[in-house]
Amino acid sequence: MNWHQLISNKRLGQEDLHYQKRDDRTEFHRDYDRLIFSSPFRRLQNKTQVFPLPGSIFVHNRLTHSLEVASVGRSLGDDVSRRLLEKHPELHNSHLSECGSIVSAACLAHDMGNPPFGHSGERAIAAYFAEGAGQKYQSLVTPEQWKDFVLYDGNANAFRLLTHQFLGRRKGGFVMTYSTLASIVKYPYPSILAPKPKFGFFQSEIETYRKIANELGILQVNDSDAQPSFTRYPLVYLVEAADDICYEIMDIEDAHKLKILTTEETKRLLLNYFDEERQQSMKHILENVTDLNEQIVYLRSCCIGALESACVEVFVENEEAILNGTFKESLIKNIKGRIGEAYRACEETSYGKIYRSKDVVDIELAGYKIISTLIDLFTTAAMNPDGAYSKLLLERVSKQYEVTDSDIYHRLMAVLDYVTGMTDVYALDLFRKINGESIPII
C-alpha cells in the first residue's frame, strides 16, 4: 500500500462531484463536523460505556468516551504524519498531513454502531439468534447472512450506519470520505471469515467496503470475490490505539471515583508507567495537590501522554510492515518495556476488579433482558406484519427502517437497525411500556 493512494478525500455517494471540489484539504474536517452534529452521535450520551447510567457520580458514557478518543486520536495522527513527512519528504504534496483530522473523525464514529447497554447488548442480539427464539429464522437466510446475526458485532454496525442508504436518506449514508470510513473498520472481513466474534462489515456492506478498498489500494488477502478479506487500513491502528488508551486509563479513573479501586492502588497502577526518577518528580507535584481526584487526573494525563508517544514510535518503526499488511496485533500490544508492562497490569486489574464488579454485571443482566425482549417482539412483528399486535408495534418504528422488506435478511437487519439505534433510557422506557409497567397517562 502507498500513502499517496491511501489518503483520499473522495466521498462515498458523491464520487461524481469529487473533481469539482477545490477546497480539498477541508474535507476531513467536514467529516468530523458532520459526525458531531448528527443524531446518532448525540444519542451516545445515553449509552453505557462500562458503568451504569445515570448515577450520582459522573462516569463516562459512550459520548464522553468518543470525544476523549477523538482527542487522543488527533494527537496520534498529527504526530505520526509529522514523523512520516520528516522520513518521506516526497509525501509533502499528499494528504498525509491530514492524518490527525481523519483519525479524530473516525474515533468519533467508532462506537456509533454499539447497541444499548454496552457489550451485553451485542451478546443479547447474538444469543437471540444463536440459542434463543431467533433460531427459527436460520432456514430463511443464507449461511453467510446467518453468521451476521449469530456473531452480531457493533463494529460492523458502525460501518453500516455510516454507509447504508436508509429509506428517504441520500445515497452513501453519511457521505463520509473513503479514508475516514476505512479507518473505523478494525476487522476487514465478513462474519463468515471471522476467527472470533469480531468482524468489520455485514453481508449487506461487502460491496461498499470492496469499493473503498479498491479506491485506496487496501490489499485483499484471499481470492474470494464473494467473501473477501483485506489487510488493515493503516490508520485503523491509530484509531484502535486511541480507543485502547482511553478506555483502559479512563476506566481506572472511573473505578477510583466509584471506590472500586483504592487511591493507593490507583496511584500505583498509574505511577508504574514511569521510571524512578520521573516518579519522584511526579510525587513532588502531587504534594501540592490536596484533592485526591485531581491527583488521579494529573497521573492519568501523564499516562495518556506516555502511551500516545509509545504508540507513535511503534507505528513509525513498523511503517513498512503496516503498509505490507504483515504487522500483527495492535500498537499497544507491541509496546515493550516499562510502559507495556504497566498497561498490561492495568488490563489485569480491569478484568479482575472493574469489568466483573457487581454494578457492571447488574447493568449487563438488565440490558441483556431488555434487548432480548425488544428484539424478539419486533422481529416477530416484522415477520408477521398483518397481526393486530404486530401493527401496533411496527407503528413505533421510524419509516427509515424497512421492516417490511420483501427480503428476510434485510427485514431482520432493519429491525436490528431500529433497536441498536436506541439509547439505554429509550430502550428501558419502551420495555416498560410494552410490558405494561409504565403507562403514559398514569
N, C-alpha and C positions, 0 to 999 in steps of 0.2 A: 504494500500500500504506500502511497506517497501523499505528502501534505498538501500539495497543490490541488489534488483531486478530492482529498478527504474533507476539506473545509469548503462547503458550498452554501450560498445563501439562497439557492433555488427553493421555492415554496411548494409544498405538496398541494395540488389542486389549482395552482396558479402558474404552472410551468410555461404557459404561452405568454405570460406577462413578464417573465424573468428578464429578458434582454431589453425591456423598455424602462427598467428602473435605473436611475443614475446615482442614487444615494446608497450604494451597495453596502457600505460598511455600517449602516444603521439597522440592517435587517435583523441581526441577532438581538439587539436591544429591544426591537419591537416584539420579538418572541417573549422576552421577559415581561414586558408591559402587558401583552395580550393575556398572559397567564395570571398576572397579579389581579387584573380586573375581571377575571372570569368567575362565574358562579361555582363551578366545581372546585376551584381553588379556595374560594371563600368558605365553602362548606367544610373544609378541613379543620376549621376552628372547633367543630363539634364532632370530631372523630378521635377516638382514643389513640394515643401513642403507645404508652405502656400502662400507666396508672389510671385508675378510674376518673371519669369526668362527670360533673364538676366536683370541686372539693373546696374546703376552707383554705387549703394551702395551694398556691399555684404550682402546677407541674405542667410539663409540656404536653401539648396536643399535636395533631398532625400539621396544623398550620404553623405554629411556632417552630416546630422541628424543621419543617421545609424551608422556612425563612433562614434559619441558622445554617442549614446545609448549603443553601444558596450562597450565603456569605463566605463560608469556608471554600466552597467550590469556586467562587470568583477568585479568591486568593490563589488556589491551586492552579487554575487556568492561566492567570496572569503570570505567575512565577514560572510555570512550565514554558509558556510561549516566549517569555523573555530569555530563558536559558536556551531554548532551541534556536531562537533567532541569532543569539550570540554564536551558537555552534554551526548554524547554517545561514550565513548572510544572504545566500541566494533566495531565501524564502521571504525577504522583506517586501516583495511585491505580491505576496499571497495574503490570505485572510487569517494566517496563523496568529496574528496579534489579537484576534477576536476570541481566542480560546476562553478567556475569563467570562465573557458575555454568554458564550454558548453553554459552558458548563453550569453557570449560575442559573440560566433559564431551565436547563434540563433538571437541575436539582429541585427547582420549584415544582416541577411536574412529576418527580419520580414516585411520589406516593398518591397521586391523584386517582389511581385506579383501585386503591385499597377499599374494601367494604367496611361497613361499621364494625366497631369492636375489635379493631386490630387484627392480628393473625387468627384469632378464634373465628372471625367471620369467614376468612378463606377456608379454614378447616371445616366449618359447618357446611359451606357450599359443596366442597369436595365430598364430604361424608354423606350428604343427602343423596348424591348420585351414586356413590360407590357402595354404600351399605344401607341406605335409607329407602324411602318410598320412591325416590327418583330412579331406582334401578329399572323400573318398568319402561323407561324411555330408551334403554340401550339399543333395542332392536330397531328403533325408528331413525337412527343416525348411523353414519359410517364409523368404523373402529377409530379412525383418526379424529373425528369430531368428538367421539365419546371420551377420548383422553383429555380433551379440553375441559370437560366437566369434572371428571374424577380426579384430575390434578389441578383444579382451578387455582389460578395464580394472579395476584394483584398486579404484578409486573406486566404481564400480558394485557391485563385490563387497562392499564395506563396507556399503553400504546394504542389500544382500540379506542379509548375515549378521545385521544388526541387526533386520530386519523379517520375514524368511521364517519360516514355521512348519515347522520340521523335524519329521520323524516322531517322535511321542512328546513333543514340546515344546508349550508353550502358544501360543495364538493371539497374534499380534503380535510374535513373536520375543523380543527383549529387553524388550519392552513399555516403550519409551522415550517421553518426551514428544514431541509433534509438533514443538516448536521445536528440540529437540536433534537430532532426525532431519533436519529441514530444513537445519540448519547444516552438515551434512557433505557435502551434495550441491553440489559445485563447478560441475558441468556439468549443469544441469537439463533434459536432453533425452535421448532414447534413442539408441542407437548408429546407427540408420538416418539420423539427422539430424546426426550428429557431423561438424563441419568438419575435425577432426583426430582421431587415435586417442584421444580422451578423451570420456567421456560419463558420465552420472550414475546411470542405472538400466537394468537389463536389461528385456527384454520382459516377463519374469515379474513385475516390480515396478512396471510402469507405473501400474496402478490404485492401488497403495499410495501412490505419490508424488502422484498426482492427488488422492487423498483428503486428504492432508496439505496440499497446495497450496490446495485449496478451503477447508479449515478456517482456514488462516492468511491467506487473501487474497493469495496469491502470484499475480502476473499471468501469464496464458498469452499467449504472443506469436504463436502461429499458430492456424489454425482447425481443425486436425485433432483429431478425437476419438480416433482410433486411435493416432496418434503425436504426442502433444502436446509442445510446447516451452515452457518457462517462463522468466521473469526470475529472476535470482538472489535467493535469500532474503538479506536484508541482513546477517545475522550470519555468512554464509559468508565475506564479505570479511575479517572479523576472524580466523576460523579459518585462512584461507589466508595472511593476513599473519603470524600466529604461526608457521606452518609455514615460510614463506619466510625469516623472520628466523632461526629456529633452524637449519634445515639449512644455510643459507649460512654463518653465522658459526661454528657448531659444526664444520662440515666443515673450515673454515680451521684451527681449533684442532687437530682430529684430524690434519690433514695436517702440522702443525708437530710434533706428538708423534711421528709416523712419519717425520719428516725428509724429507718430500716438499717442504715449504717451509722455507726457512731462517728463523732467528729475525729477521734484518733484514727480510726480505721480508714476514713475517707482521706485524711491528710497523708497517711502512709501510702495509700494507693497512688495518690497524685504526685507526691514527692519522689517516688521511686523512678519517675521518668528522667531524673537528673542526677548528675554525679555529686559527690560530697561537697565540692566547692560551691556549686550552684545551689545546692540545698541550704547551705549555711547562709548564703545571701538572701534566699527566699524567706528563710525563717526570721532573719533580721527585719525584713519588711513586714512580716506578719506580726511582729511585736508591736508595731504601731497601728495595728488594726484590731480593735476590740470586738467588733461584730463577727460572730462565728460564720455566718452565712457569707459575709464579704470576704473572709479569709478563704473560704472554699471557692468563691468566684475568682479570686486572684489566682489560686493554684490551677483552677480549671482553664483559665485563659492561657496560662503558661504551657499547659499540657497540649492544648489545641495547637498552639504555635509550634511546639516541638514536633508533633505528629505531622503537621502540614509540611514543614521543612523536610522531614524524613521521607514523606511520600513523593515530594518533588524530586529528591535525589534518586529514589528508586525508579521513577518514571524516566528521568533523563538518562540514567545509566543503562536502562534496558530499552531505550527507544528502538533500536534495531529489531529486537525480539518482538516488541509490541507491534511494529509495522509488518513483521513477517508472520504474525499470528502464532508465534511459538511461546510467548510469555505465559506463564502458568500462574493461576490463582490471583489474589488481589494484591494491590500495592502494600496494604497493611501487613499481610502475611509474609511479605518479603522484606520487612524491616528487621534488621539484625540488631544485636547488642542490647544495651540497657533499655532503649525506648521500646523495642519489640517485646522484650520480656515484661516490661511494665504494662503494656497494653494487654498482653495475654493474662496477666494477673487480674486486671480489671474484668476481662471476659469471664474468667473463672468465678470471680465474686458475683458478677451479674447473674450468671446462670444458677449459681448456688443460693443466692440470698435475695435477688431482686425479682427475676422473672418467674420464680416459683413462690413468691410471697403470697400470703392469704388474700390481700386486696387484689392482686393481679389475677390470681386463679378465680376469685369470685366474679370478676368482670368477664373473664373468659367463659365461665359457666353460663352466666346470664346471656351474654352475647350469642353463644352457641345456640341456646334455646330460642332466642328471638329470631335470629337469622334463619334457622332451620324451619321454624313455623311459617315465616313470611315466604320463604322460597316454596314451600310445599303448597301454600294457599294460592299463590299467584301462578305457579306452573300448572296446577290443577285447573285453575280458571282459564288460563291461556289454551290449554289442551281441550277444554270443554266450554267454549265461549258462549254457548246458547243457554246454559243453565241460568236460572234466576239469580242465584248467589254469585255465580261467575260474572254475570253482567254488572252486579254491584261492585265487585272487587275491581274489575277492569276499568270502571269509571274513575278509580283513583289513579290510574296510570296515565302519565303525560302522553300526549299524542305523538311525541317524537319517537317513542319506543313502539316498534311494530310487533306487538304481542299477538297479533292475529295473522302474521306472515304465513304464507302457504307452505314454506319450507320449515320443517320441525326444528332443525338445528338453529336457524335464525330466530325462530319464535322463542325457543328456550334462552338463547343469548339475549334477546330483548328483555326478557323477564329479569335476567341477571343484571343487565344494564340499569334497570329501574331500581332494583334492590341495593346494588352496590353503590349507587349514587346517593343513597340516604345517609344522613348523619346519624350518630348514635341516638340523639334525642328524638329525631323524627321516627326512627325505626322503633324505639321503645314506645313512643306515643301511639303509633299505628298498631303495634302489637296489642297494647292495652285496649284500644278502641275495638279492634276486631274480636277480642276475647270478652268484650262486654265489661271490662274492668274500668273503663273511662268513657263517660257519655258527655258530649259537649254541653248539653243543656242543664246538667246537674252539677 
